[in-house]
Amino acid sequence: MLGTENIHANLAAAPPPVAMPEIESRELIAADLRMLISQIETSMRRTATVMDQEHGSDPEGSAEVFLLDDVTPRYATAIAALDARRAGLGHALECLSESGNTP
């Protein structure tokens, strides 16, 4: 997951903006949004995988197994936060598409 430090570093390393047609600008922004959504989805899958691995092969729902897990809430919170960010980026992409009729 990218931290704000990485985002700021990436912005600082980016070349200065060049005047370009509005349609091309929207297409580049849309591509950036899709890339960010993809990265968030990858992070969500990785987080879910790690959470599953930490549970091992314990049969969930078994009446004989009691699992006191203080790790799952952190992972679940992280996944929920990522999902909220993904939804926000998806909304931004929709708004951008509506404003210029570009995907």
C-alpha positions in Angstrom: 0.0 0.0 0.0 1.4 3.4 -0.9 1.8 5.7 2.0 1.5 9.5 1.7 5.3 9.7 1.7 5.5 7.6 -1.4 2.7 9.6 -3.2 4.4 12.9 -2.4 7.8 11.5 -3.6 6.2 10.3 -6.8 4.6 13.7 -7.3 7.9 15.4 -6.7 9.7 13.2 -9.2 7.0 13.7 -11.8 8.0 16.0 -14.7 6.3 19.4 -14.8 2.9 19.4 -16.4 2.9 20.1 -20.1 0.0 21.8 -21.8 -2.1 19.1 -23.6 -5.6 18.8 -25.0 -8.3 18.4 -22.4 -9.3 15.0 -23.8 -5.8 13.6 -23.5 -5.5 15.0 -20.0 -8.8 13.3 -18.9 -7.6 10.0 -20.5 -4.3 10.2 -18.6 -6.1 10.9 -15.3 -8.5 8.0 -16.0 -5.6 5.7 -16.6 -4.0 6.8 -13.3 -7.3 6.2 -11.4 -7.6 2.7 -13.0 -4.0 1.9 -12.0 -4.7 3.1 -8.4 -7.9 1.0 -8.2 -5.9 -2.0 -9.5 -3.2 -1.5 -6.8 -5.8 -1.2 -4.1 -7.5 -4.4 -5.3 -4.1 -6.2 -5.2 -3.5 -5.0 -1.7 -6.9 -6.2 -0.6 -6.2 -9.7 -2.1 -2.8 -9.8 -0.4 -4.2 -8.8 2.9 -7.0 -11.4 2.7 -4.4 -14.0 1.8 -2.2 -13.2 4.8 -5.2 -13.2 7.1 -6.2 -16.6 5.8 -2.7 -17.9 6.2 -2.5 -16.7 9.8 -5.6 -18.7 10.6 -3.9 -21.8 9.3 -6.0 -24.8 8.7 -8.2 -24.3 11.8 -11.7 -25.3 10.9 -13.9 -22.2 11.4 -17.2 -22.7 13.0 -16.1 -25.8 14.8 -17.7 -26.1 18.3 -14.5 -27.5 19.7 -12.2 -24.8 18.4 -12.0 -21.4 20.1 -9.8 -18.9 18.3 -8.9 -15.7 20.2 -7.7 -13.6 17.3 -6.5 -10.1 17.8 -5.0 -9.9 14.3 -8.2 -10.4 12.2 -9.7 -7.0 13.3 -6.6 -5.2 12.1 -6.7 -6.9 8.7 -10.5 -6.4 8.4 -10.1 -2.7 9.2 -7.3 -2.4 6.6 -9.5 -4.2 4.0 -12.5 -1.9 4.8 -10.3 1.2 4.5 -8.9 0.0 1.1 -12.4 -0.8 -0.1 -13.5 2.7 0.8 -10.6 4.2 -1.1 -11.4 2.0 -4.1 -15.0 3.1 -4.0 -13.9 6.8 -3.9 -11.5 6.3 -6.8 -14.2 4.5 -8.7 -16.6 7.4 -8.1 -13.9 9.9 -9.3 -13.5 7.8 -12.4 -17.2 7.9 -13.1 -17.3 11.6 -12.6 -14.4 12.1 -15.0 -16.1 9.8 -17.5 -19.4 11.7 -17.2 -17.7 15.1 -17.7 -16.0 14.1 -20.9 -17.7 10.9 -22.0 -14.3 9.0 -21.9 -13.8 5.8 -19.9 
